[in-house]
Amino acid sequence: MTRPARAIIDPHAARHNLARGRALAPNSRVLAVVKADAYGHGVLRMARLFADADAYAVASLDEAVRLRDAGVSKPVVLLEGPFDASEVDAILALGLETVIHTAEQIAMFRARGRSLPVWLKFDTGMHRLGFAPADCDEVVAAVTAFARPLRFMTHFANAHRRGDASVAAQQERFAALLGERPGERSLANSGAIVARPDSHADWVRPGLMLYGVSPLDDEAAADLGLAPVMTLRSRLISVRHLRAGESVGYGGAFTCPEDMPVGVVAYGYADGYPRHARTGTPILVRGVRTQVIGNCSMDMMTVDLRPVPDARFGDPVTLWGAGLPIEDVARASATIPYELLCRVRMRAHYEEGSA
Ligand SMILES: *Cc1c(COP(=O)(O)O)cnc(C)c1O
């Protein structure tokens, strides 16, 4: 590992955030969401750090296989179920649990004739995955032959907006379609865990909050009692003094308004940094908050060193994490923290420790 870029994973923060989720939903079990390589943090590492969860959720069979191969024996739920009938044997052999959201998936399991735990997914308003509420009786009848136990779930479209009326409407639709039917229920992702205690039900499904990122628009993670798990670090590999009027980088997108020191950081879009981060995106140099300037390149980016005039070659840089919320970086680059985190795994070297 010859580049100084590092994703530092804080085990205490990870355990703290899971405990925070439990404290917020004390009567619910926790399905820890570790899809997309645990939001870019590394699925095996995070499954170990989230050992206190009741179960894990992933998006595909290969992610579940990695967990089982590593000796994880806890329940693992496939959030999208099988993509193809050829996956059914492996799902059964590995003792996985599955979401079922389409008639095609029902047919796959009926044809196999063996039982497994099923999370039947209903579309209560997000209009992505799930059965229509009106089909509930028919769908339940179709899965009873193999669903043991049968549980019910739905997913919110707008839980990231505190007080959004559509969340309450989805809750009501879910309650109405199930009525008194027996079976555990699950609705809440991170946003709802934090902001909608009345949605917690039997199982909560935290993702983003476990990684210490705020699931609510315009509310800081620290104010919600969450601590960032990933701190992304690199170093300055050049410090130069440019003259007023000189432009920096491809396209010359930043022109120095005065004579000023400019640093080059060993981090770029090939490491997952957003290419469209604008001048003004926050970044820390030796712990001092400054800004990205100009266009990010493949392996490098440029920073304004006026707030750190004595910065030198080799000084540490924090791209996000401890001391710089990823939410601020996402906002300045017109994306969401989820996307920034997932992209890090392209080329990251990980270490564990406190940042
Ligand atoms: C990804 C996902 C979650 C976790 O969402 P967060 O917003 O990260 O908490 C929960 N449930 C389902 C079905 C998901 O796909």
The ligand as an SDF file (V2000), in Angstrom:
LIG
                    3D

 15 15  0  0  0  0  0  0  0  0999 V2000
  -30.9060   -0.0830    2.7300 C   0  0  0  0  0  0  0  0  0  0  0  0
  -32.1690   -0.4800    3.4330 C   0  0  0  0  0  0  0  0  0  0  0  0
  -32.3710   -0.1410    4.7860 C   0  0  0  0  0  0  0  0  0  0  0  0
  -31.4230    0.7500    5.5680 C   0  0  0  0  0  0  0  0  0  0  0  0
  -31.6890    2.0900    5.2220 O   0  0  0  0  0  0  0  0  0  0  0  0
  -30.9160    3.2920    5.9470 P   0  0  0  0  0  0  0  0  0  0  0  0
  -31.5710    4.5110    5.4040 O   0  0  0  0  0  0  0  0  0  0  0  0
  -29.4960    3.1940    5.5250 O   0  0  0  0  0  0  0  0  0  0  0  0
  -31.1000    3.0980    7.3950 O   0  0  0  0  0  0  0  0  0  0  0  0
  -33.5020   -0.6360    5.4130 C   0  0  0  0  0  0  0  0  0  0  0  0
  -34.4070   -1.4050    4.7420 N   0  0  0  0  0  0  0  0  0  0  0  0
  -34.2550   -1.7100    3.4400 C   0  0  0  0  0  0  0  0  0  0  0  0
  -35.2830   -2.5420    2.7740 C   0  0  0  0  0  0  0  0  0  0  0  0
  -33.1520   -1.2670    2.7430 C   0  0  0  0  0  0  0  0  0  0  0  0
  -33.0080   -1.5780    1.4510 O   0  0  0  0  0  0  0  0  0  0  0  0
  1  2  1  0
  2  3  1  0
  2 14  2  0
  3  4  1  0
  3 10  2  0
  4  5  1  0
  5  6  1  0
  6  7  2  0
  6  8  1  0
  6  9  1  0
 10 11  1  0
 11 12  2  0
 12 13  1  0
 12 14  1  0
 14 15  1  0
M  END
$$$$
